[in-house]
Amino acid sequence: MILHVWRRAMEADVGRVVVACAEEEIAEIVKAAGGEALLTKADHPSGSDRVWEAARIADKSEKHDVILNLQGDMAFFPPAYLRALPRLLAEEGGDVATLATPIAETGQAENENVVKAILALSPSASRGRALYFTRAKPWGEGLSLRHIGIYAFRRESLARFASLPPSPLERRERLEQLRALEDGMTIHAQLVQEASGGVSIDTADDLAKLSAP
């Protein structure tokens, strides 16, 4: 699965791709396939904390001012998603850019494994500022959005994020992006149409689809 994600990141062609992991086995698999892997500490509270450690190791000269965080379970994501994030960060400003997609599938709004993005979004807009993220179903009528957990951080914003302890809402919802919001950081989200079959591996059925010939 890691190799699927790595290959799609390479296809996006947005810059250097480094797999940050805590397991020697994963690092060796990536290197054997021709990729770049870095071993990090095993006890990071979130993936973004791990990415910051890897960025400091891989880019000691601080050449890159935008750092993308792509989770290892995002095996189905279209490479165009990664290309959209640096553009969103440049055009909207703020600290972090991410993605969201309208929820159309029955039962997803009630599913706690589906993270919902609450955005300040006008009816005709394709972008919005994040107000909150939650595993609960938003109340009332209106568009429900599923968060797609890919992030573009400004370098200084990722450093700020990683300097903070896990926040109360982050621990409660088990969502790392709430640490940024609780500290007053700004997150903008781009709306996309989710790829057929979803983007990430969330269930055993998703993994079976990935394993199918």
Secondary structure as UniProt FT lines:
FT   HELIX           2..12
FT   STRAND          19..21
FT   HELIX           24..32
FT   TURN            33..34
FT   STRAND          37..39
FT   HELIX           47..58
FT   TURN            59..61
FT   STRAND          66..70
FT   TURN            72..73
FT   TURN            75..76
FT   HELIX           79..92
FT   STRAND          96..102
FT   TURN            106..110
FT   TURN            112..113
FT   STRAND          116..120
FT   TURN            123..124
FT   STRAND          127..134
FT   STRAND          145..154
FT   HELIX           155..163
FT   HELIX           168..173
FT   HELIX           177..182
FT   TURN            183..184
FT   STRAND          187..191
FT   TURN            196..197
FT   HELIX           204..211
//
